[in-house]
Amino acid sequence: MPKVFVYGTLRAGEVNDLNAAARKHGIAAPTLLGTATIAGRLYDFGTYPGLVLDPAAGPAVGDIYEVSDALVPVLDEIEEVYPGQSSLFVREEHTVLHDGCCVNCLLYPVAEAAVPGLPHIESGDWVAYRKSRDAEVA
């Protein structure tokens, strides 16, 4: 079963919650393995973040799930990743750090060219950032 690193709206409680996506499509629930990090920079696209991978950057925070193969195309659809079409997100496999161990995971980063002028999420944690940002607006 593949492992996926989710850092934004696919995290638990967010708008595209991975568990809810699986339920909606009648797919077995993913198994949360825990919190992980990857070297990169998160940017605020408004209703979702984008991750630019950067070995020189601080950690971006997310969660690792073990998912059924059937859930991967659902994630591709949520992230609008379609074969032969260019899009904002791409599906790639990278190593993330989980409990001091390196784990290979699928994840959906964006290109550096997509982020000029967007707010940088300094904390590297979309959920904490979004909650704080939304509380300021309310």
N, C-alpha and C positions, 0 to 999 in steps of 0.2 A: 504494500500500500504506500502511495506517495506521501511525503510530508510537505506541507505548505507553510510558509511564513507569511502571516498577514499583519500589516502595520497600520491599516486605516479603517475604512468602513466595513471590512469583513470581520473585524474584531467583535467579540461578544458584546451585545448591547448596542452596537452601532447599526446604521440604517441597512447595511447589507450583511448583517450577522451571518456568519458561515453556518451556524446551526439552523437558523431559520431557512436559509437557502436550501440546505439538504432536506429539511422537512417539506418545504414547498414542492420539491421535485420527487418526493418519495424515496429519497436516497438515505442510506444508513448514516446516522449521526457521526460527525467527525470526532476524533478523540483528542482532547486538549493535552498536549505534552508539557506545556508550560510557557513561560516568558523567555524570549531570546532577543539578541541584538545583532545588528550588522552595521558595519562602517558605512555611513551614508548621511545624507542631508534630506530632511523632510521639508516640503513646501506646501503652503495652503492654497489649494485651487478653489476654495470657497466651500463647497459641500463635501470635499474629499481631499486627501493629501496625495502627494506624489513623492516618491523616493528616488533620489539620484544617488547611485552607488558611488562611494568615494573612499578609497582606503585611507586617506589622510583625515577624514572627518570623524567626529565623535559618533557614539552609537545611536542608531535609530532603534526604537523599541517596538516589539511586536510579539505575537504569539505563534507557537508552532502547533499545528494540528496534523494528525495522521488522518488522511481522507481516503475514501474509496475512489477507485479509478473513475467511477461514474460522476463524481463531483467535479473533476477537473474541467470538463467542458462547460459546466454551469459557471464555474469561476471565470473561465474565458469569456463567457457571455456577459457576466457582470462587468468585467474589465474591458469589454468590447475588443477582445483579441480574436481575430478571425484569420484563418490561413490565407496567405497571399494579399492581405490588406494591411496597409500601414495604419497604426493607431497610436494614441498617446502612450498606452501601457504595452509592454511586451512581457511574455512569460519566459522566464529564464530560471536556470538552476544555479544556486549559489550556496556557499557555506555560511551558516549563521552560528553564533555562539550561544549555547544553551547549557547552563550549569557547568561551565568550564570546559565543555566538550564541543567539538565542531560537528555540525549536523548539516547534511545536504538537504536543501529544501527548494521547492518551486517558489517563486515570488514574482511580483509584478512591478518592476521599477519603471521610471520614465527617463527620457534622455535629458541631458543637461540643457539642450536647446529649448526645452519646453518650459523652463522655470524663470527666465529673466523677468524681473519686476514683481515676482510673487513674494509674499511674506515667507521668510525662513522660519521654520518651527525650531527654535533654539534648543528646546528640551529634548527633541527627538522622539517625543511621545504624542501622537495624534490625539488620543482619547483625552489625556490631561489638558492638552492645548485647546481642543474643541470645547470642552466643558468650561474652561476659564474664559475663552473668547465669547461663548454664547451667554455666559453669566453677565459679562460686561454689557452686552447688547440689551439684555432683558430689563 
